[in-house]
Amino acid sequence: MKQILFCIITLFACKNYAQVDKTIEWINHNSIEIEDADPNSELTAFSKNTPERFKNARIYGFGELSHDGKEYFDIKAKYFKYLVKNEGVLTFMMEEEYQAESPVNQWITGQDNDILSMGTPFQVGFWYSEEIYDLLRWMRIYNLDRSKEEQIKFYGIDVKSGKNFNVEVHNLIDKYNIPISKDLLVTLDDCSNKSIDYYAGTKEWADKQVPKLIKLQNEINRYQIANNLNNSKDFNSIDRSISNLINYTEYVQDPKSEVRDNKMFENSKWIIDKESKNGKAFLWAHNEHINKRGMWSSNSGIVNLGKQLKDYYGDDYYCVGFDFGIGTLKGFENNKRQQGKWRLYQVDKPYKKTYSHTLFKANYDIFFIDMSKAIDCDETKFFSTSNFNLSIGSGGFSPKPLYKIKMRKIYADEYDGLIFIKEISPANNNIKVN
């Protein structure tokens, strides 16, 4: 009996190894090499082998497995530059707050000389990196000798902060001496300064406050129309500020992932349909936001930004996820005896029972997989079979317990394209701001 069992196990193992070898052979023959992670070099092989669906899309969602990876940032920057030059993509949307738009756009359109004059525009601390600031410098250089219609513009789509919305609205009201009742101004301040309770939310907060914010917005709009200020940039900006404050207020009441992503979809749709001159846009966010399946595990049922973009825009939306093999990752370590701190973790080999464990065996150090080709042509159905990957959020890498960041996925359902990087390293988060 033991001999029979041994033979069965041996046969199963041999079959499994043969299937892995076949998968790796398919990847080696069908993946598109990305020659390096230099953000300023060309995508030579990709330019010659661009997938048709990628070429025909107009909205490109590029993810990242974690918010702190030099290679993720640099390769996304490389693709953004490629799309600017070859597809005329000039609208850059980021997993960042609306409040970042004004200082960033002022700088990338040449209004200030020193990049640090932006101050601290980002709410996401990971964006204060050399890689992100190098991309902003490239945008500025690109914009300097072009007309306004031909310039790149930066947009923040997130809804996690109400900071300074009230200041902006108060400034407009004072500038034009708009008669607004005191109770509406109190509501404005209360909503802008309200913090988020991520554990319990704030019951009935939006139900009570949003009607007042809408009333405030309507009163300002009526003043704009009555005084023939329909083309005023001031008023158009304030209208959007109040709309974003309404989104934030609704998120404060119910701070769930699906609420946040729905608001990010609404913001993205408005930007694509109203602001983009050609309907094209680049989206920079986490894998969990840009993928077309949903948040976290494949069966979570949580509708994310990417799924809504895919449902609404169809094949016009093309999402690209990222995965890695080994490397150095940042993680926040909580210590009961002392204050928590960021530290570095070394991943020396891909984790077993993950997509990465197989992808790491392919020839190229960095490569692109077109999922439509994988679905149609890969006989092993590797990308269509459920497997694990890591999903590292704002707290960074945490190997213990690993199950908290290890998610079951089906890559063919998640992404239109996948970029695999064999070895990653931390971003250079050494930007000094005032």
N, C-alpha and C positions, 0 to 999 in steps of 0.2 A: 504493500500500500504506500509506504514511504517513497519507494522508487517511482511509482506512478505519479505521486504528487510532485516529486522532484522534476520529473520529465515535463509535467504540465507547466510548472513555474518556469523552467528553462525555455520551453517553447514560447511562452508568453513574453518572456524577457527578450528573446531573439527577435520576435515579431515587432516589439516595441522599439528596439534599437534600429531595426530596419526602417521603420516608419519615420523615426527621427532623422535618420540619414537621408531619407527621401525628401523630407521637408527641407532640410538644410541645402540639399542639392537644388531644390526648386527656388529657394531664396537666393542662392548664389547666381542662378541663371536669370532671375526675374526682378531682383531688387535694383534700384538705381543708386549708384554710388554718390554720396556727398563727399567731395574730395577732402574737405577739412572743415573745421569749425571757425575759421577766420571770417568775421562778418563782412570783410571788405573784398574777399575773393569771389570769383564767379562760380555759379552753379553749372559747370561745364556739361557734365553728363546729364543732369536734369534738363537742361535747355534742349538737349538733343532727343530726350526721351520723355518729354512732358506728357503725363496722362491726359487724355482727351477731356475727361470730366474736370480736371484741374484747370485746363486751358479755357474751358467753356463757362466756368463759374464766375461769379462777380463779388461774392462775399467769402472771405477766407478766414476761418477760425483756427488759430494756431495755439495749441495748449502747452503745458509743461507739467511734468510729473510732480515737481515740487516748485515752490516759488523762489528757490535759491539754487540755481545751477548755471554756471558760466556758459556751458555749452548750449543749454536751452535758450538762454538769452541771445547768444551770438548767432546761433543758427536761425532763430526767428527773425533777428535783424537782417540776416543775409537774405531770407526769403521775402521780407518786406521790401527791401531794396530792389530785389528782382522783380517784384510785382509792380513797384512804382515805375521802373524803367520799361518793362515789357507789356504791362497790362493797364497802365494809367491809374493805378490804385493810389489815391491821395488822401483818403479818409482813414485815420488811425484811431481805433477804439480800444480802450484799455480797461482792464479790471481795476478801476481807480475811480475816485469820486469826481463828480461834476466840478467841484471847487478847484480842481487842478487845471482845468481848461484855460482859464484866463492867463495865469502866469506862464504856463508852458507855451501857449500860442504867441504870447507877446515876445517870448525869447526866440522861438524858432522862426518867427517872421522878421527878426532883426531889430526889434525895438530897444533892446539892451545889449551891451557888449559882454558883460560878465555873466556866464551861465549861472553863477551862484546868486545873481540878482533875483532869480525866481524864488529865493528863500526856501521854504519847505512846502512845496505844493502837494506832495504825495502823502496820502494817508497810509498806504502800504509801504512799510519800512524797507522791504526788499528792493524796491525800485531805486533806492539811493545807492546805486552801484555804478562802477565805471562803465559797465556794459550798457546800461540804460542811458547814461549821460552821453556816451559815445554815439549812440543812436540819435539822441536829440541833437547833438552837434552836426551829425550828417544831415538831418532834416533841415537844420538852419542853413547849412551851406547850399543844399538843394534849393531852398526857397529864395535865397537872396537875389538871384538874377531872374526871377520869374514873376509874372503878374499874379495878383491875388487869386484869380480863378485857377491858376496852375500850381498853386502852392499846396503843400501837405498841411493838413489841419488835425490837431489832436483833440480827442473827446474822451471824457470819463463817463462810464456807464453805471457805476456802482451806486448803492443807496445806503451805505453804512454810516454816514455822517451827516448831521445837520449843521455843522459848524459854519458860521459866518453868513448863512442865508439871510438872517435878519439884518445884518449890517448892510448888505448889498441893497436890500429892499428899503431900509430906512434912508440910505443915501439918496436913492432915487426920489423918494417921497419928499425929502427935504430940498433936493435940487429943483424940483418942479412945483413945490408947495402944494402937493396933492392933499385935499381934505379927506383924511381917513379917521374913522372913529377910534377912540383910545382902546376899546376892548379888542378890536381886531389887531392892533399893534401889540397888545399884551399876548394874544394868541400867537402871533408871529414869533415873538421872543421865546415864549414857552416851548413852542415846537422846535425851534432851532437849537435851543439849549438842552432839550430833553435827551437823556442818555438811554441806552438800550439795556434792558434786562433780558439777557439771552436765555435764561432759565425759565422765566415765567411770563415774559412779555409785559405789556401794560394794558390790562383789560379796559375796553371801550375807549381807549385814548384817541384812536383815529376816528371812531364813530362820532365823538364829540367835537374834535378839533378840525377835521377835514372840511366840513361844511363852512366853517368860519374862514379857513384859508381860501376856499373857492370864492367866498363872498369878497374877500380882500382882493383876490386876483381879478374878479369881475369889476370891482370899483376902479381899479387901476386901468383896466382895459377900456372902461367907459370914458375915463379922463383922456386916455390916449386918442380915442376916436373923436371925442368932442373938441379936441384941440388940434386935430389934423396932424397927429404924430404917428401915423400908421407905419411909416418907414424908419422910425427912430430905432437905432440899435440899442439904446438904453432900455426902451420899453420891451423890445423883443427878448433881450437878455433877462430882464426881470420876470417876464412871463414864464420863461423856462426855469428860472431859479425857484419860483413858487411851485411849479409843477414837480420839480425834484424834491422840494421840501414836503409836498404832499406824499410823494412816494416814500420818503424817509419816515414820515409820520405813520404811514400804514405799516411799514416794516417794524417800527417801534412797538406797535400793538401786537404784531404777530411775527416775531423774528425767526421764521423758519427758512430753510434753504430754498424751498420752492417759491416762497413769497419773494425773496431776494432775487432769484433768477428770473421770475416773471417780470419784476420791475426792470431788471437789466435788459430783458427782451424788449419791453416797451420803449426803453431809452434807445436801444440799438436800432429798432425799427424806425423810430422817429428820425434818427441821424441818417440812416441809409436812405429813407424815402424823402426827407425834407432837406437835408444838408449836403449830401453827396451829389456832386454835379453830374456824375455818370452812373450813380447807383452802385458803385463799387466801394468796398471797404475791407479793411484788415482788422481782425479782432485778436487781441493779445490777452489771454486769460489762462486759467488752470485747465488741465485735462477735464476735470469734473464739470466745468462750466461749458466748454466748447463742444464736447462730444454729443452725438445725435441720439443717444439712447436714454440717458438720465443720470442722476447723481448716484455715486457710490456703486454698489453691486448691481449686476445686470437686472435683478428682479426687485430692486428697491421700490419701484413705482414713483420715485420722486422726479417730477418733470423739471428739467434744467433749461438753461438758456439755449444750448445747442439744439436740443430736440425741438424747441419752439421755432428756432430759426430754420431748421430743416423742414418742419411741418408747414411753415408759412412760405418759404422761398424755394423749397424743393431742391433740385440740382444746382440752383444758383448759389446754394451754400455748400462749401467744401470744408470739412473739418479735418485737421491733422493733429493726431496725438503723438506723444513722446514716451519712450521707454529707455531704460539704460541697463547696463550689465554690472559694472563694478565702479568704484570710485570713492570720493570723499564727500560726505554730506553733513550739513549743519542740522543740529537738533537742539531743542530747548530742554534742558535737564532740570527737573524739579527736585529740590533737595529739602527735606524737612528741617534739617539743621541749619541751613543757610539759604540765602536768597537764590532763586533759580537763575541759571545762566545758560548761554549758548555754548555748545561745544561741538567738536568735530568727531564724526564717526567714520570708520573705514569699512567699506564693503569689499572684501577681497575676492568674492566669487558670487555669481548669481544665485539667488535663492532657488531651491528645488521646487518643482511643481509650479513654476511660473512660466509665462511666455518668454521672459528674459533668459531663462535657463537654456532654451533651444536657440533663440535668436543670437545669443552670444557666440555660438559656434560657427556662424556665417563668416565669410571671408572679409567683407568690408568692415572698417572700423565705424563708419557712419553710413547709414543707407536709408532709402525711402522705399516703402512698400505701397503700391497702389492696390487698395482693398478690392476694387471691382475686378481686377485681374486675378487676385488671390482667390476670390469666390468662384470665378469662372474656370480657372485653370489648375489650381492646386488640388491634386487628387487626394492628398492626405487630409484636406480640410482643417489644417492646423489653425488658421485664423478664424474659422467658423465653429471651432470647438471650445467649449468653456474651459477657462484656465484662470490662474491667479496672476495679478500684478500688484505692485505697490502703489498706493495713492497717498502722497505726503502733503498735508495741509499747512496751515500757517504756523503750526507749532514745530514744523520741521520733522526730521527723521527720528523715529523712536523705535529701536529694535526690540525693546522689551516693554510690554508684550507685542510681538510682531503682528498678531491677529488684528490689532486695531488699525493697521495701515495696509493689511493684505486683503485685497478685494477680488471677488470672482467676476470675471468679465468675459465677453465674447468680442474680440477686437473687430471682427468683420461687421458686427452690429453697431459698434461704438464709433468707428472712424471711417472716413473716406480714404485717408492716407495715414501711414504711420512712419515716424522717423525713429530709428533705433541708434543709440549712441553707446558704444562699448564701454567707455570710461568717462565719467563726469567729475567735475571739481566745483568748489564753491565759487559763487560770484564774488567780485571784488567790492565788497560793501564798505568802502572807505571814503565816500564822498563827505566832505566837511561843509556843513551849511551853518549860516548864522542863526 
